[in-house]
């Protein structure tokens, strides 16, 4: 979903739950604080399956990270970050079995 070219989009009471907002430009959106955001995913230094960067989501003034967290939005981490986290959990599991 992208709002590029739709300046001043009105998102008042728009259900954007579980929407993929990769590369979306919401900078000029109005009524965003009354929209549904639970589970909406946005890009934050994300890459696609071919390691090509995905443009970060642009948010309106006031929609900071704390607001997005409270709204139930999910930041999609960089693939290597997710991989390192997964390997760390596997390592802990293996270590626990050995001890």
Biopython code that builds the backbone (N, CA, C, O; Angstrom):
import numpy as np
from Bio.PDB.StructureBuilder import StructureBuilder

atoms = [
    (1, "UNK", "N", (0.848, -1.170, 0.000)),
    (1, "UNK", "CA", (0.000, 0.000, 0.000)),
    (1, "UNK", "C", (0.888, 1.226, 0.000)),
    (1, "UNK", "O", (1.834, 1.308, 0.784)),
    (2, "UNK", "N", (0.607, 2.148, -0.839)),
    (2, "UNK", "CA", (1.380, 3.369, -0.887)),
    (2, "UNK", "C", (0.447, 4.545, -1.127)),
    (2, "UNK", "O", (-0.498, 4.457, -1.910)),
    (3, "UNK", "N", (0.724, 5.628, -0.452)),
    (3, "UNK", "CA", (-0.075, 6.829, -0.627)),
    (3, "UNK", "C", (0.685, 7.879, -1.422)),
    (3, "UNK", "O", (0.333, 9.058, -1.384)),
    (4, "UNK", "N", (1.723, 7.468, -2.140)),
    (4, "UNK", "CA", (2.483, 8.415, -2.948)),
    (4, "UNK", "C", (1.561, 9.016, -3.993)),
    (4, "UNK", "O", (0.802, 8.306, -4.652)),
    (5, "UNK", "N", (1.634, 10.301, -4.134)),
    (5, "UNK", "CA", (0.802, 10.982, -5.114)),
    (5, "UNK", "C", (-0.596, 11.290, -4.602)),
    (5, "UNK", "O", (-1.394, 11.902, -5.312)),
    (6, "UNK", "N", (-0.901, 10.874, -3.375)),
    (6, "UNK", "CA", (-2.203, 11.152, -2.795)),
    (6, "UNK", "C", (-2.007, 12.109, -1.630)),
    (6, "UNK", "O", (-2.206, 11.735, -0.474)),
    (7, "UNK", "N", (-1.628, 13.310, -1.922)),
    (7, "UNK", "CA", (-1.346, 14.290, -0.898)),
    (7, "UNK", "C", (-2.576, 14.514, -0.026)),
    (7, "UNK", "O", (-3.703, 14.579, -0.517)),
    (8, "UNK", "N", (-2.336, 14.630, 1.274)),
    (8, "UNK", "CA", (-3.382, 14.891, 2.253)),
    (8, "UNK", "C", (-4.454, 13.805, 2.294)),
    (8, "UNK", "O", (-5.638, 14.116, 2.423)),
    (9, "UNK", "N", (-4.056, 12.532, 2.185)),
    (9, "UNK", "CA", (-5.017, 11.432, 2.279)),
    (9, "UNK", "C", (-5.699, 11.476, 3.639)),
    (9, "UNK", "O", (-5.042, 11.711, 4.654)),
    (10, "UNK", "N", (-7.008, 11.252, 3.670)),
    (10, "UNK", "CA", (-7.775, 11.255, 4.915)),
    (10, "UNK", "C", (-7.922, 9.819, 5.398)),
    (10, "UNK", "O", (-8.636, 9.027, 4.782)),
    (11, "UNK", "N", (-7.252, 9.476, 6.494)),
    (11, "UNK", "CA", (-7.261, 8.123, 7.030)),
    (11, "UNK", "C", (-8.193, 7.981, 8.235)),
    (11, "UNK", "O", (-8.139, 6.973, 8.939)),
    (12, "UNK", "N", (-9.032, 8.962, 8.474)),
    (12, "UNK", "CA", (-9.923, 8.957, 9.634)),
    (12, "UNK", "C", (-10.778, 7.689, 9.651)),
    (12, "UNK", "O", (-11.560, 7.450, 8.731)),
    (13, "UNK", "N", (-10.627, 6.880, 10.699)),
    (13, "UNK", "CA", (-11.355, 5.616, 10.909)),
    (13, "UNK", "C", (-11.120, 4.588, 9.794)),
    (13, "UNK", "O", (-11.960, 3.718, 9.566)),
    (14, "UNK", "N", (-9.995, 4.687, 9.111)),
    (14, "UNK", "CA", (-9.646, 3.703, 8.077)),
    (14, "UNK", "C", (-9.058, 2.467, 8.747)),
    (14, "UNK", "O", (-8.127, 2.598, 9.541)),
    (15, "UNK", "N", (-9.568, 1.270, 8.457)),
    (15, "UNK", "CA", (-9.018, 0.051, 9.062)),
    (15, "UNK", "C", (-7.752, -0.407, 8.325)),
    (15, "UNK", "O", (-7.839, -1.079, 7.298)),
    (16, "UNK", "N", (-6.602, -0.049, 8.843)),
    (16, "UNK", "CA", (-5.321, -0.424, 8.240)),
    (16, "UNK", "C", (-4.664, -1.561, 9.010)),
    (16, "UNK", "O", (-3.452, -1.760, 8.917)),
    (17, "UNK", "N", (-5.463, -2.311, 9.774)),
    (17, "UNK", "CA", (-4.943, -3.432, 10.552)),
    (17, "UNK", "C", (-4.315, -4.462, 9.621)),
    (17, "UNK", "O", (-4.875, -4.797, 8.577)),
    (18, "UNK", "N", (-3.139, -4.959, 10.016)),
    (18, "UNK", "CA", (-2.397, -5.995, 9.284)),
    (18, "UNK", "C", (-2.018, -5.579, 7.862)),
    (18, "UNK", "O", (-1.803, -6.441, 7.009)),
    (19, "UNK", "N", (-1.934, -4.290, 7.595)),
    (19, "UNK", "CA", (-1.538, -3.780, 6.291)),
    (19, "UNK", "C", (-0.015, -3.690, 6.203)),
    (19, "UNK", "O", (0.647, -3.356, 7.186)),
    (20, "UNK", "N", (0.531, -3.985, 5.042)),
    (20, "UNK", "CA", (1.967, -3.831, 4.798)),
    (20, "UNK", "C", (2.183, -2.412, 4.292)),
    (20, "UNK", "O", (1.674, -2.048, 3.232)),
    (21, "UNK", "N", (2.916, -1.626, 5.025)),
    (21, "UNK", "CA", (3.133, -0.216, 4.683)),
    (21, "UNK", "C", (4.542, 0.043, 4.173)),
    (21, "UNK", "O", (5.059, 1.151, 4.317)),
    (22, "UNK", "N", (5.170, -0.969, 3.576)),
    (22, "UNK", "CA", (6.526, -0.796, 3.081)),
    (22, "UNK", "C", (6.552, 0.305, 2.027)),
    (22, "UNK", "O", (5.737, 0.316, 1.105)),
    (23, "UNK", "N", (7.483, 1.215, 2.172)),
    (23, "UNK", "CA", (7.699, 2.325, 1.241)),
    (23, "UNK", "C", (6.531, 3.297, 1.167)),
    (23, "UNK", "O", (6.496, 4.136, 0.266)),
    (24, "UNK", "N", (5.572, 3.210, 2.087)),
    (24, "UNK", "CA", (4.430, 4.129, 2.071)),
    (24, "UNK", "C", (4.867, 5.513, 2.537)),
    (24, "UNK", "O", (5.654, 5.643, 3.474)),
    (25, "UNK", "N", (4.355, 6.528, 1.883)),
    (25, "UNK", "CA", (4.609, 7.910, 2.280)),
    (25, "UNK", "C", (3.325, 8.452, 2.894)),
    (25, "UNK", "O", (2.415, 8.876, 2.181)),
    (26, "UNK", "N", (3.258, 8.433, 4.222)),
    (26, "UNK", "CA", (2.084, 8.913, 4.949)),
    (26, "UNK", "C", (2.308, 10.323, 5.492)),
    (26, "UNK", "O", (1.524, 10.811, 6.307)),
    (27, "UNK", "N", (3.369, 10.971, 5.043)),
    (27, "UNK", "CA", (3.772, 12.256, 5.590)),
    (27, "UNK", "C", (2.701, 13.324, 5.601)),
    (27, "UNK", "O", (2.658, 14.127, 6.534)),
    (28, "UNK", "N", (1.831, 13.367, 4.598)),
    (28, "UNK", "CA", (0.788, 14.394, 4.526)),
    (28, "UNK", "C", (-0.591, 13.862, 4.892)),
    (28, "UNK", "O", (-1.595, 14.542, 4.680)),
    (29, "UNK", "N", (-0.648, 12.644, 5.444)),
    (29, "UNK", "CA", (-1.950, 12.035, 5.760)),
    (29, "UNK", "C", (-2.630, 12.761, 6.911)),
    (29, "UNK", "O", (-1.973, 13.233, 7.839)),
    (30, "UNK", "N", (-3.940, 12.844, 6.840)),
    (30, "UNK", "CA", (-4.754, 13.453, 7.896)),
    (30, "UNK", "C", (-5.581, 12.360, 8.565)),
    (30, "UNK", "O", (-5.851, 11.327, 7.952)),
    (31, "UNK", "N", (-5.983, 12.576, 9.810)),
    (31, "UNK", "CA", (-6.855, 11.657, 10.512)),
    (31, "UNK", "C", (-6.211, 10.341, 10.876)),
    (31, "UNK", "O", (-6.913, 9.392, 11.224)),
    (32, "UNK", "N", (-4.881, 10.254, 10.806)),
    (32, "UNK", "CA", (-4.184, 9.000, 11.075)),
    (32, "UNK", "C", (-4.369, 8.526, 12.502)),
    (32, "UNK", "O", (-4.344, 7.322, 12.757)),
    (33, "UNK", "N", (-4.556, 9.453, 13.449)),
    (33, "UNK", "CA", (-4.685, 9.047, 14.847)),
    (33, "UNK", "C", (-6.024, 8.370, 15.138)),
    (33, "UNK", "O", (-6.185, 7.787, 16.211)),
    (34, "UNK", "N", (-6.989, 8.429, 14.221)),
    (34, "UNK", "CA", (-8.273, 7.756, 14.400)),
    (34, "UNK", "C", (-8.388, 6.511, 13.521)),
    (34, "UNK", "O", (-9.455, 5.900, 13.457)),
    (35, "UNK", "N", (-7.311, 6.130, 12.848)),
    (35, "UNK", "CA", (-7.321, 4.933, 11.997)),
    (35, "UNK", "C", (-6.946, 3.711, 12.838)),
    (35, "UNK", "O", (-6.390, 3.846, 13.928)),
    (36, "UNK", "N", (-7.253, 2.533, 12.329)),
    (36, "UNK", "CA", (-6.869, 1.295, 13.005)),
    (36, "UNK", "C", (-5.523, 0.824, 12.495)),
    (36, "UNK", "O", (-5.356, 0.635, 11.290)),
    (37, "UNK", "N", (-4.551, 0.627, 13.387)),
    (37, "UNK", "CA", (-3.185, 0.298, 12.983)),
    (37, "UNK", "C", (-2.697, -1.038, 13.518)),
    (37, "UNK", "O", (-1.571, -1.423, 13.203)),
    (38, "UNK", "N", (-3.474, -1.764, 14.305)),
    (38, "UNK", "CA", (-3.003, -2.981, 14.952)),
    (38, "UNK", "C", (-2.472, -3.988, 13.937)),
    (38, "UNK", "O", (-3.183, -4.396, 13.018)),
    (39, "UNK", "N", (-1.229, -4.375, 14.114)),
    (39, "UNK", "CA", (-0.604, -5.357, 13.233)),
    (39, "UNK", "C", (-0.086, -4.809, 11.920)),
    (39, "UNK", "O", (0.485, -5.562, 11.133)),
    (40, "UNK", "N", (-0.267, -3.503, 11.651)),
    (40, "UNK", "CA", (0.267, -2.915, 10.420)),
    (40, "UNK", "C", (1.786, -2.976, 10.470)),
    (40, "UNK", "O", (2.388, -2.657, 11.496)),
    (41, "UNK", "N", (2.405, -3.380, 9.377)),
    (41, "UNK", "CA", (3.853, -3.550, 9.331)),
    (41, "UNK", "C", (4.482, -2.435, 8.500)),
    (41, "UNK", "O", (4.027, -2.129, 7.398)),
    (42, "UNK", "N", (5.518, -1.847, 9.041)),
    (42, "UNK", "CA", (6.210, -0.788, 8.315)),
    (42, "UNK", "C", (7.689, -1.108, 8.191)),
    (42, "UNK", "O", (8.252, -1.843, 9.001)),
    (43, "UNK", "N", (8.308, -0.543, 7.160)),
    (43, "UNK", "CA", (9.719, -0.822, 6.921)),
    (43, "UNK", "C", (10.602, 0.111, 7.731)),
    (43, "UNK", "O", (10.324, 1.301, 7.877)),
    (44, "UNK", "N", (11.650, -0.455, 8.242)),
    (44, "UNK", "CA", (12.644, 0.299, 8.991)),
    (44, "UNK", "C", (13.980, -0.350, 8.696)),
    (44, "UNK", "O", (14.373, -1.312, 9.357)),
    (45, "UNK", "N", (14.678, 0.176, 7.702)),
    (45, "UNK", "CA", (15.943, -0.395, 7.225)),
    (45, "UNK", "C", (15.753, -1.832, 6.748)),
    (45, "UNK", "O", (16.634, -2.671, 6.938)),
    (46, "UNK", "N", (14.614, -2.119, 6.133)),
    (46, "UNK", "CA", (14.305, -3.472, 5.672)),
    (46, "UNK", "C", (14.884, -3.713, 4.277)),
    (46, "UNK", "O", (15.183, -2.776, 3.536)),
    (47, "UNK", "N", (15.030, -4.991, 3.943)),
    (47, "UNK", "CA", (15.474, -5.408, 2.614)),
    (47, "UNK", "C", (14.541, -6.494, 2.108)),
    (47, "UNK", "O", (13.895, -7.183, 2.897)),
    (48, "UNK", "N", (14.471, -6.648, 0.784)),
    (48, "UNK", "CA", (13.640, -7.707, 0.211)),
    (48, "UNK", "C", (14.428, -9.015, 0.168)),
    (48, "UNK", "O", (15.547, -9.083, 0.677)),
    (49, "UNK", "N", (13.853, -10.043, -0.430)),
    (49, "UNK", "CA", (14.493, -11.360, -0.466)),
    (49, "UNK", "C", (15.795, -11.389, -1.254)),
    (49, "UNK", "O", (16.582, -12.324, -1.110)),
    (50, "UNK", "N", (16.032, -10.380, -2.083)),
    (50, "UNK", "CA", (17.275, -10.294, -2.857)),
    (50, "UNK", "C", (18.269, -9.316, -2.238)),
    (50, "UNK", "O", (19.229, -8.901, -2.887)),
    (51, "UNK", "N", (18.032, -8.952, -0.979)),
    (51, "UNK", "CA", (18.881, -8.018, -0.228)),
    (51, "UNK", "C", (18.867, -6.599, -0.777)),
    (51, "UNK", "O", (19.772, -5.815, -0.491)),
    (52, "UNK", "N", (17.843, -6.260, -1.568)),
    (52, "UNK", "CA", (17.698, -4.885, -2.037)),
    (52, "UNK", "C", (16.956, -4.079, -0.973)),
    (52, "UNK", "O", (15.963, -4.552, -0.422)),
    (53, "UNK", "N", (17.429, -2.869, -0.680)),
    (53, "UNK", "CA", (16.774, -2.075, 0.359)),
    (53, "UNK", "C", (15.329, -1.723, -0.020)),
    (53, "UNK", "O", (15.025, -1.439, -1.179)),
    (54, "UNK", "N", (14.464, -1.749, 0.971)),
    (54, "UNK", "CA", (13.088, -1.293, 0.821)),
    (54, "UNK", "C", (13.033, 0.091, 1.458)),
    (54, "UNK", "O", (13.482, 0.281, 2.589)),
    (55, "UNK", "N", (12.489, 1.040, 0.738)),
    (55, "UNK", "CA", (12.440, 2.408, 1.262)),
    (55, "UNK", "C", (11.673, 2.434, 2.579)),
    (55, "UNK", "O", (10.626, 1.800, 2.709)),
    (56, "UNK", "N", (12.202, 3.173, 3.555)),
    (56, "UNK", "CA", (11.529, 3.291, 4.845)),
    (56, "UNK", "C", (10.167, 3.966, 4.679)),
    (56, "UNK", "O", (9.963, 4.777, 3.776)),
    (57, "UNK", "N", (9.248, 3.611, 5.567)),
    (57, "UNK", "CA", (7.933, 4.238, 5.605)),
    (57, "UNK", "C", (8.093, 5.649, 6.154)),
    (57, "UNK", "O", (8.814, 5.861, 7.130)),
    (58, "UNK", "N", (7.427, 6.608, 5.535)),
    (58, "UNK", "CA", (7.483, 7.997, 5.985)),
    (58, "UNK", "C", (6.206, 8.287, 6.766)),
    (58, "UNK", "O", (5.104, 8.063, 6.265)),
    (59, "UNK", "N", (6.351, 8.782, 7.990)),
    (59, "UNK", "CA", (5.216, 9.031, 8.875)),
    (59, "UNK", "C", (4.946, 10.512, 9.056)),
    (59, "UNK", "O", (5.849, 11.334, 8.899)),
    (60, "UNK", "N", (3.698, 10.864, 9.388)),
    (60, "UNK", "CA", (3.367, 12.260, 9.660)),
    (60, "UNK", "C", (4.007, 12.735, 10.964)),
    (60, "UNK", "O", (4.360, 11.923, 11.819)),
    (61, "UNK", "N", (4.151, 14.024, 11.111)),
    (61, "UNK", "CA", (4.677, 14.609, 12.336)),
    (61, "UNK", "C", (3.786, 14.204, 13.498)),
    (61, "UNK", "O", (2.563, 14.316, 13.413)),
    (62, "UNK", "N", (4.382, 13.743, 14.564)),
    (62, "UNK", "CA", (3.628, 13.327, 15.747)),
    (62, "UNK", "C", (3.457, 11.822, 15.845)),
    (62, "UNK", "O", (3.220, 11.296, 16.933)),
    (63, "UNK", "N", (3.573, 11.118, 14.720)),
    (63, "UNK", "CA", (3.446, 9.659, 14.761)),
    (63, "UNK", "C", (4.838, 9.083, 14.981)),
    (63, "UNK", "O", (5.445, 8.515, 14.072)),
    (64, "UNK", "N", (5.336, 9.245, 16.221)),
    (64, "UNK", "CA", (6.682, 8.770, 16.527)),
    (64, "UNK", "C", (6.654, 7.280, 16.889)),
    (64, "UNK", "O", (5.595, 6.652, 16.880)),
    (65, "UNK", "N", (7.808, 6.735, 17.203)),
    (65, "UNK", "CA", (7.913, 5.306, 17.469)),
    (65, "UNK", "C", (7.058, 4.889, 18.667)),
    (65, "UNK", "O", (6.442, 3.823, 18.642)),
    (66, "UNK", "N", (7.013, 5.716, 19.714)),
    (66, "UNK", "CA", (6.190, 5.388, 20.883)),
    (66, "UNK", "C", (4.712, 5.330, 20.492)),
    (66, "UNK", "O", (3.986, 4.445, 20.945)),
    (67, "UNK", "N", (4.263, 6.268, 19.653)),
    (67, "UNK", "CA", (2.866, 6.245, 19.213)),
    (67, "UNK", "C", (2.595, 5.006, 18.377)),
    (67, "UNK", "O", (1.556, 4.366, 18.540)),
    (68, "UNK", "N", (3.518, 4.658, 17.482)),
    (68, "UNK", "CA", (3.332, 3.482, 16.632)),
    (68, "UNK", "C", (3.284, 2.209, 17.465)),
    (68, "UNK", "O", (2.483, 1.317, 17.187)),
    (69, "UNK", "N", (4.140, 2.115, 18.493)),
    (69, "UNK", "CA", (4.109, 0.952, 19.386)),
    (69, "UNK", "C", (2.775, 0.873, 20.115)),
    (69, "UNK", "O", (2.181, -0.201, 20.213)),
    (70, "UNK", "N", (2.303, 2.006, 20.626)),
    (70, "UNK", "CA", (1.022, 2.036, 21.337)),
    (70, "UNK", "C", (-0.134, 1.706, 20.400)),
    (70, "UNK", "O", (-1.136, 1.134, 20.830)),
    (71, "UNK", "N", (-0.003, 2.062, 19.122)),
    (71, "UNK", "CA", (-1.042, 1.777, 18.140)),
    (71, "UNK", "C", (-1.034, 0.342, 17.654)),
    (71, "UNK", "O", (-1.928, -0.064, 16.911)),
    (72, "UNK", "N", (-0.041, -0.431, 18.061)),
    (72, "UNK", "CA", (0.031, -1.841, 17.695)),
    (72, "UNK", "C", (0.736, -2.113, 16.380)),
    (72, "UNK", "O", (0.623, -3.209, 15.830)),
    (73, "UNK", "N", (1.468, -1.121, 15.866)),
    (73, "UNK", "CA", (2.198, -1.331, 14.617)),
    (73, "UNK", "C", (3.459, -2.154, 14.884)),
    (73, "UNK", "O", (3.963, -2.182, 16.006)),
    (74, "UNK", "N", (3.960, -2.820, 13.851)),
    (74, "UNK", "CA", (5.107, -3.709, 13.977)),
    (74, "UNK", "C", (6.209, -3.243, 13.021)),
    (74, "UNK", "O", (6.002, -3.164, 11.810)),
    (75, "UNK", "N", (7.382, -2.936, 13.583)),
    (75, "UNK", "CA", (8.531, -2.586, 12.739)),
    (75, "UNK", "C", (9.132, -3.876, 12.204)),
    (75, "UNK", "O", (9.363, -4.816, 12.965)),
    (76, "UNK", "N", (9.385, -3.928, 10.918)),
    (76, "UNK", "CA", (9.982, -5.110, 10.315)),
    (76, "UNK", "C", (11.486, -4.935, 10.350)),
    (76, "UNK", "O", (12.018, -4.014, 9.730)),
    (77, "UNK", "N", (12.188, -5.818, 11.076)),
    (77, "UNK", "CA", (13.637, -5.655, 11.201)),
    (77, "UNK", "C", (14.370, -6.075, 9.939)),
    (77, "UNK", "O", (13.831, -6.768, 9.076)),
    (78, "UNK", "N", (15.590, -5.642, 9.865)),
    (78, "UNK", "CA", (16.479, -6.065, 8.792)),
    (78, "UNK", "C", (16.654, -7.581, 8.898)),
    (78, "UNK", "O", (16.696, -8.117, 10.006)),
    (79, "UNK", "N", (16.754, -8.272, 7.778)),
    (79, "UNK", "CA", (16.854, -9.739, 7.793)),
    (79, "UNK", "C", (18.011, -10.253, 8.613)),
    (79, "UNK", "O", (17.875, -11.266, 9.298)),
    (80, "UNK", "N", (19.151, -9.582, 8.563)),
    (80, "UNK", "CA", (20.306, -10.081, 9.317)),
    (80, "UNK", "C", (20.056, -9.982, 10.818)),
    (80, "UNK", "O", (20.530, -10.827, 11.577)),
    (81, "UNK", "N", (19.322, -8.968, 11.254)),
    (81, "UNK", "CA", (18.991, -8.847, 12.669)),
    (81, "UNK", "C", (18.133, -10.023, 13.104)),
    (81, "UNK", "O", (18.378, -10.619, 14.153)),
    (82, "UNK", "N", (17.128, -10.363, 12.301)),
    (82, "UNK", "CA", (16.265, -11.505, 12.618)),
    (82, "UNK", "C", (17.071, -12.803, 12.610)),
    (82, "UNK", "O", (16.851, -13.673, 13.452)),
    (83, "UNK", "N", (17.989, -12.937, 11.676)),
    (83, "UNK", "CA", (18.821, -14.131, 11.596)),
    (83, "UNK", "C", (19.702, -14.270, 12.835)),
    (83, "UNK", "O", (19.805, -15.358, 13.402)),
    (84, "UNK", "N", (20.330, -13.189, 13.255)),
    (84, "UNK", "CA", (21.180, -13.232, 14.442)),
    (84, "UNK", "C", (20.373, -13.581, 15.688)),
    (84, "UNK", "O", (20.837, -14.344, 16.536)),
    (85, "UNK", "N", (19.185, -13.035, 15.801)),
    (85, "UNK", "CA", (18.324, -13.346, 16.940)),
    (85, "UNK", "C", (17.973, -14.833, 16.933)),
    (85, "UNK", "O", (18.043, -15.496, 17.968)),
    (86, "UNK", "N", (17.600, -15.348, 15.776)),
    (86, "UNK", "CA", (17.264, -16.763, 15.660)),
    (86, "UNK", "C", (18.434, -17.668, 16.010)),
    (86, "UNK", "O", (18.262, -18.656, 16.725)),
    (87, "UNK", "N", (19.628, -17.339, 15.511)),
    (87, "UNK", "CA", (20.817, -18.136, 15.819)),
    (87, "UNK", "C", (21.145, -18.090, 17.313)),
    (87, "UNK", "O", (21.580, -19.087, 17.889)),
    (88, "UNK", "N", (20.939, -16.943, 17.926)),
    (88, "UNK", "CA", (21.170, -16.819, 19.363)),
    (88, "UNK", "C", (20.232, -17.712, 20.161)),
    (88, "UNK", "O", (20.644, -18.343, 21.135)),
    (89, "UNK", "N", (18.978, -17.764, 19.750)),
    (89, "UNK", "CA", (18.018, -18.629, 20.434)),
    (89, "UNK", "C", (18.364, -20.108, 20.252)),
    (89, "UNK", "O", (18.229, -20.895, 21.189)),
    (90, "UNK", "N", (18.806, -20.486, 19.057)),
    (90, "UNK", "CA", (19.232, -21.863, 18.817)),
    (90, "UNK", "C", (20.443, -22.179, 19.687)),
    (90, "UNK", "O", (20.515, -23.253, 20.283)),
    (91, "UNK", "N", (21.382, -21.261, 19.762)),
    (91, "UNK", "CA", (22.569, -21.462, 20.591)),
    (91, "UNK", "C", (22.222, -21.658, 22.054)),
    (91, "UNK", "O", (22.790, -22.521, 22.722)),
    (92, "UNK", "N", (21.285, -20.854, 22.555)),
    (92, "UNK", "CA", (20.858, -21.017, 23.946)),
    (92, "UNK", "C", (20.208, -22.372, 24.168)),
    (92, "UNK", "O", (20.425, -23.010, 25.198)),
    (93, "UNK", "N", (19.419, -22.808, 23.211)),
    (93, "UNK", "CA", (18.750, -24.108, 23.299)),
    (93, "UNK", "C", (19.771, -25.238, 23.349)),
    (93, "UNK", "O", (19.664, -26.141, 24.178)),
    (94, "UNK", "N", (20.761, -25.187, 22.462)),
    (94, "UNK", "CA", (21.797, -26.214, 22.422)),
    (94, "UNK", "C", (22.617, -26.210, 23.715)),
    (94, "UNK", "O", (22.936, -27.267, 24.260)),
    (95, "UNK", "N", (22.946, -25.043, 24.184)),
    (95, "UNK", "CA", (23.745, -24.924, 25.409)),
    (95, "UNK", "C", (22.998, -25.511, 26.594)),
    (95, "UNK", "O", (23.582, -26.186, 27.441)),
    (96, "UNK", "N", (21.701, -25.246, 26.642)),
    (96, "UNK", "CA", (20.885, -25.738, 27.755)),
    (96, "UNK", "C", (20.845, -27.280, 27.751)),
    (96, "UNK", "O", (20.875, -27.901, 28.813)),
    (97, "UNK", "N", (20.777, -27.883, 26.576)),
    (97, "UNK", "CA", (20.747, -29.345, 26.469)),
    (97, "UNK", "C", (22.072, -29.964, 26.878)),
    (97, "UNK", "O", (22.096, -31.045, 27.466)),
    (98, "UNK", "N", (23.180, -29.286, 26.573)),
    (98, "UNK", "CA", (24.501, -29.815, 26.885)),
    (98, "UNK", "C", (24.747, -29.769, 28.389)),
    (98, "UNK", "O", (25.361, -30.678, 28.949)),
    (99, "UNK", "N", (24.272, -28.718, 29.037)),
    (99, "UNK", "CA", (24.501, -28.573, 30.485)),
    (99, "UNK", "C", (23.501, -29.378, 31.199)),
    (99, "UNK", "O", (23.499, -29.410, 32.429)),
]
sb = StructureBuilder()
sb.init_structure("model")
sb.init_model(0)
sb.init_chain("A")
sb.init_seg("    ")
for serial, (resi, resn, name, xyz) in enumerate(atoms, 1):
    if name == "N":
        sb.init_residue(resn, " ", resi, " ")
    sb.init_atom(name, np.array(xyz, "f"), 0.0, 1.0, " ", f" {name:<3s}", serial, name[0])
structure = sb.get_structure()
